[in-house]
Amino acid sequence: MRIGRWGGMFGAVAVMMLIAVSAGAADGAKIGIVDFQKVLTDSETGKKIQAQMQEKGKGMEAKLIAAGKEIETLAEQMSREAMVMSKEKREEKQRELEIKKYDFQSLQKKFQMEFREEEGKQIEKIKKEIFDMAAKIGEKDGYMLIIEKSAVIYSPKSVDITGELIKEYDSGN
């Protein structure tokens, strides 16, 4: 029984020493935080991609506006001429209008999907480049850990390396 008690005390002391050593090691650990969203908005590449996506979005929007005006014109024409049209002609125009509305909705969905896919590709490309660059900075500057800001609840501003990363990213691209 006595050995068991001494063994338990020895184990408790060993665990306490381990915790103390670990705490001391953590004080010397260099940790960095990267705000990926800020890199997207503030880096030259991010700004360039935002401008390209905005331009693509404007082109898509112009096509949708033109298609919408065509539908409006057809609907106005139909309402003006409805009284003088034959039943067959009115039904034909109604079908034509419904087809154009369906085509408009299909085009809108297609554009949204294309836009999201392109945006996703561009973001993934930048993300890979940024994460690779963060790893290089981590190795070069002796960081033990670099974490993306969205996964962090709190960190002091002193561990944020986003500015350094943006400078290096812009100079490399």
PyRosetta script that sets phi, psi and omega in degrees:
from pyrosetta import init, pose_from_sequence

init()
pose = pose_from_sequence("MRIGRWGGMFGAVAVMMLIAVSAGAADGAKIGIVDFQKVLTDSETGKKIQAQMQEKGKGMEAKLIAAGKEIETLAEQMSREAMVMSKEKREEKQRELEIKKYDFQSLQKKFQMEFREEEGKQIEKIKKEIFDMAAKIGEKDGYMLIIEKSAVIYSPKSVDITGELIKEYDSGN")
pose.set_psi(1, -40.8)
pose.set_omega(1, -177.2)
pose.set_phi(2, -64.2)
pose.set_psi(2, -37.4)
pose.set_omega(2, -179.1)
pose.set_phi(3, -65.2)
pose.set_psi(3, -39.1)
pose.set_omega(3, 178.5)
pose.set_phi(4, -60.1)
pose.set_psi(4, -41.2)
pose.set_omega(4, 179.7)
pose.set_phi(5, -67.0)
pose.set_psi(5, -43.5)
pose.set_omega(5, 179.6)
pose.set_phi(6, -66.0)
pose.set_psi(6, -38.8)
pose.set_omega(6, 177.9)
pose.set_phi(7, -62.5)
pose.set_psi(7, -40.6)
pose.set_omega(7, 178.8)
pose.set_phi(8, -65.3)
pose.set_psi(8, -41.3)
pose.set_omega(8, 179.2)
pose.set_phi(9, -66.7)
pose.set_psi(9, -41.1)
pose.set_omega(9, 178.9)
pose.set_phi(10, -62.0)
pose.set_psi(10, -42.7)
pose.set_omega(10, 178.5)
pose.set_phi(11, -61.6)
pose.set_psi(11, -43.0)
pose.set_omega(11, -179.6)
pose.set_phi(12, -64.4)
pose.set_psi(12, -42.1)
pose.set_omega(12, 178.8)
pose.set_phi(13, -64.8)
pose.set_psi(13, -41.1)
pose.set_omega(13, 179.7)
pose.set_phi(14, -62.6)
pose.set_psi(14, -43.0)
pose.set_omega(14, 179.0)
pose.set_phi(15, -63.7)
pose.set_psi(15, -41.9)
pose.set_omega(15, 179.9)
pose.set_phi(16, -64.2)
pose.set_psi(16, -39.0)
pose.set_omega(16, 178.7)
pose.set_phi(17, -66.8)
pose.set_psi(17, -40.3)
pose.set_omega(17, 178.8)
pose.set_phi(18, -61.2)
pose.set_psi(18, -43.4)
pose.set_omega(18, 178.8)
pose.set_phi(19, -63.5)
pose.set_psi(19, -42.9)
pose.set_omega(19, -179.9)
pose.set_phi(20, -63.7)
pose.set_psi(20, -42.0)
pose.set_omega(20, 179.7)
pose.set_phi(21, -66.8)
pose.set_psi(21, -42.0)
pose.set_omega(21, 179.7)
pose.set_phi(22, -63.1)
pose.set_psi(22, -41.6)
pose.set_omega(22, 179.8)
pose.set_phi(23, -63.4)
pose.set_psi(23, -40.2)
pose.set_omega(23, 178.6)
pose.set_phi(24, -66.4)
pose.set_psi(24, -37.8)
pose.set_omega(24, 179.3)
pose.set_phi(25, -68.6)
pose.set_psi(25, -35.4)
pose.set_omega(25, -179.1)
pose.set_phi(26, -67.1)
pose.set_psi(26, -30.8)
pose.set_omega(26, 179.0)
pose.set_phi(27, -63.0)
pose.set_psi(27, -33.6)
pose.set_omega(27, -178.8)
pose.set_phi(28, -87.9)
pose.set_psi(28, -6.9)
pose.set_omega(28, -178.5)
pose.set_phi(29, -72.1)
pose.set_psi(29, 132.9)
pose.set_omega(29, 179.1)
pose.set_phi(30, -96.9)
pose.set_psi(30, 120.6)
pose.set_omega(30, -177.1)
pose.set_phi(31, -121.3)
pose.set_psi(31, 139.4)
pose.set_omega(31, 179.0)
pose.set_phi(32, -124.8)
pose.set_psi(32, 150.5)
pose.set_omega(32, 178.4)
pose.set_phi(33, -121.1)
pose.set_psi(33, 136.1)
pose.set_omega(33, 178.0)
pose.set_phi(34, -121.1)
pose.set_psi(34, 126.8)
pose.set_omega(34, 176.6)
pose.set_phi(35, -93.8)
pose.set_psi(35, 95.0)
pose.set_omega(35, -176.2)
pose.set_phi(36, -60.8)
pose.set_psi(36, -38.4)
pose.set_omega(36, 179.9)
pose.set_phi(37, -60.7)
pose.set_psi(37, -39.6)
pose.set_omega(37, 178.9)
pose.set_phi(38, -67.5)
pose.set_psi(38, -36.6)
pose.set_omega(38, 176.9)
pose.set_phi(39, -62.0)
pose.set_psi(39, -42.6)
pose.set_omega(39, 179.3)
pose.set_phi(40, -61.5)
pose.set_psi(40, -39.8)
pose.set_omega(40, -175.7)
pose.set_phi(41, -87.2)
pose.set_psi(41, -27.6)
pose.set_omega(41, -173.0)
pose.set_phi(42, -104.3)
pose.set_psi(42, -21.6)
pose.set_omega(42, -178.1)
pose.set_phi(43, -76.8)
pose.set_psi(43, 155.5)
pose.set_omega(43, 179.5)
pose.set_phi(44, -61.2)
pose.set_psi(44, -43.8)
pose.set_omega(44, 178.9)
pose.set_phi(45, -63.2)
pose.set_psi(45, -42.9)
pose.set_omega(45, 178.8)
pose.set_phi(46, -62.0)
pose.set_psi(46, -42.6)
pose.set_omega(46, 178.7)
pose.set_phi(47, -64.7)
pose.set_psi(47, -40.3)
pose.set_omega(47, 179.7)
pose.set_phi(48, -63.4)
pose.set_psi(48, -43.6)
pose.set_omega(48, 179.7)
pose.set_phi(49, -66.7)
pose.set_psi(49, -39.8)
pose.set_omega(49, 177.1)
pose.set_phi(50, -60.0)
pose.set_psi(50, -42.3)
pose.set_omega(50, 179.7)
pose.set_phi(51, -65.1)
pose.set_psi(51, -42.4)
pose.set_omega(51, 178.5)
pose.set_phi(52, -62.3)
pose.set_psi(52, -43.9)
pose.set_omega(52, -178.9)
pose.set_phi(53, -67.5)
pose.set_psi(53, -36.0)
pose.set_omega(53, 178.0)
pose.set_phi(54, -64.9)
pose.set_psi(54, -42.0)
pose.set_omega(54, 178.9)
pose.set_phi(55, -64.2)
pose.set_psi(55, -44.1)
pose.set_omega(55, 178.4)
pose.set_phi(56, -62.5)
pose.set_psi(56, -41.9)
pose.set_omega(56, 178.5)
pose.set_phi(57, -62.3)
pose.set_psi(57, -39.6)
pose.set_omega(57, 178.5)
pose.set_phi(58, -64.6)
pose.set_psi(58, -39.9)
pose.set_omega(58, 178.0)
pose.set_phi(59, -62.8)
pose.set_psi(59, -43.8)
pose.set_omega(59, 178.4)
pose.set_phi(60, -64.4)
pose.set_psi(60, -42.5)
pose.set_omega(60, -179.3)
pose.set_phi(61, -62.8)
pose.set_psi(61, -39.7)
pose.set_omega(61, 179.5)
pose.set_phi(62, -62.7)
pose.set_psi(62, -41.5)
pose.set_omega(62, 178.3)
pose.set_phi(63, -64.8)
pose.set_psi(63, -40.1)
pose.set_omega(63, 179.1)
pose.set_phi(64, -67.4)
pose.set_psi(64, -38.9)
pose.set_omega(64, 178.6)
pose.set_phi(65, -63.4)
pose.set_psi(65, -43.1)
pose.set_omega(65, 178.8)
pose.set_phi(66, -61.9)
pose.set_psi(66, -43.8)
pose.set_omega(66, 178.9)
pose.set_phi(67, -64.8)
pose.set_psi(67, -38.4)
pose.set_omega(67, 178.2)
pose.set_phi(68, -64.5)
pose.set_psi(68, -40.8)
pose.set_omega(68, 178.5)
pose.set_phi(69, -65.6)
pose.set_psi(69, -37.5)
pose.set_omega(69, 177.9)
pose.set_phi(70, -61.7)
pose.set_psi(70, -41.6)
pose.set_omega(70, 178.1)
pose.set_phi(71, -65.0)
pose.set_psi(71, -44.7)
pose.set_omega(71, 179.0)
pose.set_phi(72, -60.0)
pose.set_psi(72, -44.4)
pose.set_omega(72, -180.0)
pose.set_phi(73, -61.4)
pose.set_psi(73, -44.9)
pose.set_omega(73, 179.4)
pose.set_phi(74, -63.4)
pose.set_psi(74, -41.2)
pose.set_omega(74, 179.7)
pose.set_phi(75, -65.7)
pose.set_psi(75, -41.9)
pose.set_omega(75, 177.9)
pose.set_phi(76, -63.6)
pose.set_psi(76, -44.4)
pose.set_omega(76, 179.2)
pose.set_phi(77, -60.3)
pose.set_psi(77, -43.4)
pose.set_omega(77, -179.2)
pose.set_phi(78, -64.4)
pose.set_psi(78, -42.6)
pose.set_omega(78, -178.9)
pose.set_phi(79, -67.8)
pose.set_psi(79, -34.4)
pose.set_omega(79, 178.0)
pose.set_phi(80, -68.7)
pose.set_psi(80, -40.8)
pose.set_omega(80, -173.3)
pose.set_phi(81, -97.3)
pose.set_psi(81, 1.5)
pose.set_omega(81, -174.9)
pose.set_phi(82, -58.1)
pose.set_psi(82, -38.1)
pose.set_omega(82, -176.6)
pose.set_phi(83, -70.4)
pose.set_psi(83, -30.9)
pose.set_omega(83, -177.2)
pose.set_phi(84, -95.9)
pose.set_psi(84, -8.0)
pose.set_omega(84, 179.8)
pose.set_phi(85, -80.6)
pose.set_psi(85, 150.6)
pose.set_omega(85, 172.4)
pose.set_phi(86, -74.2)
pose.set_psi(86, 163.6)
pose.set_omega(86, -179.4)
pose.set_phi(87, -59.6)
pose.set_psi(87, -42.1)
pose.set_omega(87, -180.0)
pose.set_phi(88, -63.5)
pose.set_psi(88, -44.3)
pose.set_omega(88, -179.5)
pose.set_phi(89, -65.0)
pose.set_psi(89, -40.8)
pose.set_omega(89, 178.8)
pose.set_phi(90, -62.8)
pose.set_psi(90, -44.2)
pose.set_omega(90, 178.6)
pose.set_phi(91, -65.0)
pose.set_psi(91, -37.5)
pose.set_omega(91, 178.1)
pose.set_phi(92, -64.1)
pose.set_psi(92, -45.5)
pose.set_omega(92, 178.6)
pose.set_phi(93, -64.8)
pose.set_psi(93, -37.7)
pose.set_omega(93, 178.8)
pose.set_phi(94, -64.0)
pose.set_psi(94, -43.1)
pose.set_omega(94, 177.2)
pose.set_phi(95, -62.7)
pose.set_psi(95, -43.6)
pose.set_omega(95, 179.2)
pose.set_phi(96, -59.6)
pose.set_psi(96, -42.9)
pose.set_omega(96, 178.5)
pose.set_phi(97, -63.9)
pose.set_psi(97, -44.6)
pose.set_omega(97, 179.0)
pose.set_phi(98, -62.5)
pose.set_psi(98, -40.3)
pose.set_omega(98, 178.3)
pose.set_phi(99, -63.3)
pose.set_psi(99, -44.3)
pose.set_omega(99, 179.8)
pose.set_phi(100, -64.0)
pose.set_psi(100, -39.0)
pose.set_omega(100, 176.8)
pose.set_phi(101, -63.4)
pose.set_psi(101, -43.3)
pose.set_omega(101, 178.9)
pose.set_phi(102, -63.7)
pose.set_psi(102, -44.3)
pose.set_omega(102, 178.4)
pose.set_phi(103, -60.6)
pose.set_psi(103, -39.5)
pose.set_omega(103, 178.4)
pose.set_phi(104, -61.3)
pose.set_psi(104, -47.9)
pose.set_omega(104, 179.9)
pose.set_phi(105, -63.1)
pose.set_psi(105, -39.6)
pose.set_omega(105, 178.3)
pose.set_phi(106, -64.0)
pose.set_psi(106, -43.8)
pose.set_omega(106, 179.0)
pose.set_phi(107, -63.0)
pose.set_psi(107, -41.4)
pose.set_omega(107, 179.0)
pose.set_phi(108, -61.3)
pose.set_psi(108, -46.6)
pose.set_omega(108, 178.6)
pose.set_phi(109, -63.5)
pose.set_psi(109, -41.4)
pose.set_omega(109, 179.4)
pose.set_phi(110, -61.0)
pose.set_psi(110, -46.8)
pose.set_omega(110, 179.8)
pose.set_phi(111, -62.7)
pose.set_psi(111, -42.6)
pose.set_omega(111, 179.1)
pose.set_phi(112, -61.0)
pose.set_psi(112, -43.8)
pose.set_omega(112, -179.4)
pose.set_phi(113, -65.6)
pose.set_psi(113, -46.0)
pose.set_omega(113, 178.6)
pose.set_phi(114, -59.6)
pose.set_psi(114, -43.8)
pose.set_omega(114, -178.2)
pose.set_phi(115, -63.0)
pose.set_psi(115, -47.3)
pose.set_omega(115, 179.9)
pose.set_phi(116, -62.7)
pose.set_psi(116, -41.3)
pose.set_omega(116, 179.4)
pose.set_phi(117, -62.7)
pose.set_psi(117, -47.2)
pose.set_omega(117, -179.6)
pose.set_phi(118, -63.2)
pose.set_psi(118, -44.3)
pose.set_omega(118, 178.5)
pose.set_phi(119, -61.0)
pose.set_psi(119, -43.5)
pose.set_omega(119, 178.6)
pose.set_phi(120, -61.4)
pose.set_psi(120, -42.8)
pose.set_omega(120, 178.5)
pose.set_phi(121, -61.5)
pose.set_psi(121, -46.1)
pose.set_omega(121, -178.6)
pose.set_phi(122, -63.9)
pose.set_psi(122, -42.6)
pose.set_omega(122, 179.9)
pose.set_phi(123, -65.4)
pose.set_psi(123, -42.4)
pose.set_omega(123, 178.9)
pose.set_phi(124, -62.7)
pose.set_psi(124, -39.3)
pose.set_omega(124, 178.8)
pose.set_phi(125, -61.2)
pose.set_psi(125, -49.6)
pose.set_omega(125, 179.5)
pose.set_phi(126, -63.7)
pose.set_psi(126, -42.6)
pose.set_omega(126, -178.1)
pose.set_phi(127, -58.1)
pose.set_psi(127, -45.0)
pose.set_omega(127, 179.5)
pose.set_phi(128, -62.3)
pose.set_psi(128, -46.3)
pose.set_omega(128, 179.9)
pose.set_phi(129, -61.9)
pose.set_psi(129, -43.1)
pose.set_omega(129, -179.0)
pose.set_phi(130, -66.2)
pose.set_psi(130, -44.9)
pose.set_omega(130, -179.0)
pose.set_phi(131, -66.0)
pose.set_psi(131, -37.2)
pose.set_omega(131, 175.7)
pose.set_phi(132, -64.0)
pose.set_psi(132, -43.3)
pose.set_omega(132, 179.5)
pose.set_phi(133, -66.1)
pose.set_psi(133, -38.9)
pose.set_omega(133, 177.8)
pose.set_phi(134, -62.6)
pose.set_psi(134, -38.7)
pose.set_omega(134, 178.1)
pose.set_phi(135, -64.4)
pose.set_psi(135, -40.3)
pose.set_omega(135, 178.2)
pose.set_phi(136, -65.0)
pose.set_psi(136, -43.5)
pose.set_omega(136, 177.4)
pose.set_phi(137, -62.2)
pose.set_psi(137, -41.8)
pose.set_omega(137, 179.1)
pose.set_phi(138, -58.7)
pose.set_psi(138, -45.4)
pose.set_omega(138, 179.2)
pose.set_phi(139, -67.3)
pose.set_psi(139, -46.4)
pose.set_omega(139, -176.7)
pose.set_phi(140, -63.2)
pose.set_psi(140, -44.0)
pose.set_omega(140, -174.5)
pose.set_phi(141, -96.9)
pose.set_psi(141, 5.4)
pose.set_omega(141, 174.9)
pose.set_phi(142, 74.7)
pose.set_psi(142, 33.7)
pose.set_omega(142, 176.7)
pose.set_phi(143, -77.4)
pose.set_psi(143, 138.8)
pose.set_omega(143, 175.7)
pose.set_phi(144, -82.5)
pose.set_psi(144, -31.3)
pose.set_omega(144, -174.0)
pose.set_phi(145, -155.0)
pose.set_psi(145, 134.4)
pose.set_omega(145, 171.8)
pose.set_phi(146, -126.5)
pose.set_psi(146, 126.5)
pose.set_omega(146, -173.7)
pose.set_phi(147, -121.7)
pose.set_psi(147, 146.3)
pose.set_omega(147, 174.7)
pose.set_phi(148, -74.4)
pose.set_psi(148, 135.9)
pose.set_omega(148, -172.1)
pose.set_phi(149, -58.9)
pose.set_psi(149, -31.2)
pose.set_omega(149, -177.7)
pose.set_phi(150, -64.9)
pose.set_psi(150, -17.9)
pose.set_omega(150, 179.4)
pose.set_phi(151, -94.1)
pose.set_psi(151, 3.3)
pose.set_omega(151, -174.7)
pose.set_phi(152, -113.3)
pose.set_psi(152, 133.0)
pose.set_omega(152, 177.7)
pose.set_phi(153, -82.5)
pose.set_psi(153, -44.4)
pose.set_omega(153, 179.9)
pose.set_phi(154, -145.1)
pose.set_psi(154, 142.1)
pose.set_omega(154, 169.9)
pose.set_phi(155, -157.8)
pose.set_psi(155, 145.3)
pose.set_omega(155, 176.5)
pose.set_phi(156, -70.6)
pose.set_psi(156, 152.9)
pose.set_omega(156, -178.6)
pose.set_phi(157, -60.7)
pose.set_psi(157, -23.5)
pose.set_omega(157, -176.8)
pose.set_phi(158, -65.2)
pose.set_psi(158, -19.8)
pose.set_omega(158, -179.4)
pose.set_phi(159, -96.2)
pose.set_psi(159, -1.1)
pose.set_omega(159, -179.8)
pose.set_phi(160, -78.1)
pose.set_psi(160, 116.7)
pose.set_omega(160, -179.4)
pose.set_phi(161, -108.0)
pose.set_psi(161, 17.6)
pose.set_omega(161, -176.7)
pose.set_phi(162, -60.1)
pose.set_psi(162, -45.4)
pose.set_omega(162, -179.9)
pose.set_phi(163, -59.0)
pose.set_psi(163, -46.3)
pose.set_omega(163, 178.4)
pose.set_phi(164, -60.9)
pose.set_psi(164, -42.4)
pose.set_omega(164, -179.1)
pose.set_phi(165, -65.1)
pose.set_psi(165, -41.6)
pose.set_omega(165, 178.9)
pose.set_phi(166, -63.1)
pose.set_psi(166, -44.8)
pose.set_omega(166, 178.9)
pose.set_phi(167, -58.6)
pose.set_psi(167, -47.1)
pose.set_omega(167, -179.2)
pose.set_phi(168, -67.1)
pose.set_psi(168, -38.5)
pose.set_omega(168, 179.7)
pose.set_phi(169, -65.6)
pose.set_psi(169, -43.9)
pose.set_omega(169, 179.4)
pose.set_phi(170, -65.7)
pose.set_psi(170, -38.1)
pose.set_omega(170, -179.6)
pose.set_phi(171, -72.2)
pose.set_psi(171, -24.2)
pose.set_omega(171, -179.9)
pose.set_phi(172, -89.6)
pose.set_psi(172, -12.6)
pose.set_omega(172, -177.7)
pose.set_phi(173, -113.2)
pose.dump_pdb("model.pdb")
